[in-house]
Amino acid sequence: MDEMTWELLVEVQGRLEAEAIKSLLQAEGIDTELFQESIGLNAFPVTVDGLGRVQIFVPKVSSGDARNLLADYQS
């Protein structure tokens, strides 16, 4: 079985926040993938009962740099 190469960086509430973090990371050359429950995004853009949660994944090899950038962004 292949080893997973992506790691969960953070989970945020809302697509807007996730897109801002994704843009920041990509501007620094870090690949980023977003995962969100489809009903929270497509049918009705709601944030009730966790439907607005978005998980942000980065490659494991970039996770240290990504965490440092995220810490700077959040402070």
C-alpha positions in Angstrom: 0.0 0.0 0.0 1.3 3.4 -0.9 2.1 5.9 1.8 -0.1 9.0 1.9 1.7 12.0 0.5 -0.8 14.7 1.7 -1.4 15.9 5.2 -4.3 17.8 6.8 -3.0 21.3 7.6 -6.1 22.9 9.1 -9.8 22.8 9.1 -11.6 26.2 8.8 -15.2 27.3 8.8 -16.2 28.7 5.5 -15.0 28.5 1.9 -13.9 32.2 1.9 -11.3 31.6 4.7 -10.1 28.4 3.0 -9.6 30.2 -0.3 -7.6 32.9 1.4 -5.3 30.4 3.0 -5.0 28.5 -0.2 -4.0 31.6 -2.1 -1.4 32.5 0.6 0.2 29.0 0.4 0.1 28.8 -3.4 1.8 32.2 -3.6 4.6 30.7 -1.6 4.8 27.7 -4.0 3.0 25.2 -1.8 0.4 23.0 -3.5 -2.9 23.0 -1.7 -6.1 20.9 -2.0 -9.4 21.9 -0.4 -12.0 19.3 0.7 -15.6 20.3 1.7 -18.8 18.3 2.0 -20.5 18.9 -1.3 -23.9 19.9 0.1 -22.3 22.7 2.1 -20.8 24.1 -1.1 -23.2 23.4 -3.9 -26.8 22.9 -2.9 -27.1 25.5 -0.2 -24.0 27.4 0.9 -24.7 26.9 4.6 -22.4 26.6 7.6 -24.8 24.8 10.0 -23.8 21.5 11.6 -20.3 21.5 10.2 -21.5 21.8 6.5 -19.3 24.9 6.1 -16.1 23.2 7.3 -13.3 23.1 4.8 -10.2 20.9 5.2 -7.0 22.2 3.7 -4.4 19.6 2.7 -0.8 20.2 1.7 2.0 17.8 0.6 3.8 16.2 3.6 7.1 17.5 2.4 5.8 21.1 2.6 3.8 20.8 5.8 6.4 22.5 8.0 6.6 25.6 5.8 2.9 25.6 5.4 2.4 25.5 9.2 4.8 28.4 9.6 3.0 30.5 7.0 -0.3 29.7 8.6 0.9 30.7 12.0 2.1 34.1 10.6 -1.2 34.5 8.8 -3.2 33.8 12.0 -1.2 36.2 14.2 
